[in-house]
């Protein structure tokens, strides 16, 4: 498995009026714009973002 990187601006992680998702909370707590994930987690994050 190759680790994949998820990159977002902080404003995208916590839109006004909505609580951030679990993975977004990790990025916000660590003050990071990118987080390395496994293939399965990477796919789940992108599936959730397109479902909005």
VENPE-V393037 format. One record per helix or strand. SS is the DSSP state (~ for helix, > for strand). FROM is the first residue (numbers start at 1). TO is the last residue. If there is no record, write none. Layout:
ss: <SS SS>
from: <FROM FROM>
to: <TO TO>
This chain:
ss: <> ~ ~ > ~>
from: <4 10 22 34 39>
to: <7 13 30 37 50>
